[in-house]
């Protein structure tokens, strides 16, 4: 029996904020410098976007299910860093028939953020369209909600995602400071 496709499978933008300049090693791409600012990463999640966000939230990427390496994607090098905050995801629930679709959408996202590219090859190792990267700096200040509208997705702030994950897993994941905001009722939905 084929496994049921999760209803939130599709493409997503992970919207991150780097709070101070950092230098870190991006797997085989080597050491790179990242200015403080907002960044977007485009990926696809056949097992569900929320499920993938669960992975992105983890500060340590421990091997699971026989996987030999902890870090799997370039983006893992940033999501484990203490200067990196996850602001949320833009969901685009499409049927993932080809990598091409992801790459075409990534190009739209890049245009919408006037993307500066800090690391050539970041997130684009398996691209068939020859993308330079699937990760860019937001250089035009577009807020995530407006970006979502421009590229045809739904903005899901991190607080919303963590509450949904807790409902699904019965556990809290993600950063303590985010949960403090949720509990204080000072959640930002911008
Ligand atoms: Zn691509």
Boltz pocket constraint, residues with backbone or C-beta under 6 A from the ligand:
constraints:
  - pocket:
      binder: B
      contacts: [[A, 99], [A, 102], [A, 103], [A, 104], [A, 106], [A, 123], [A, 124], [A, 127], [A, 128], [A, 129], [A, 130], [A, 131], [A, 133], [A, 134]]
      max_distance: 6.0
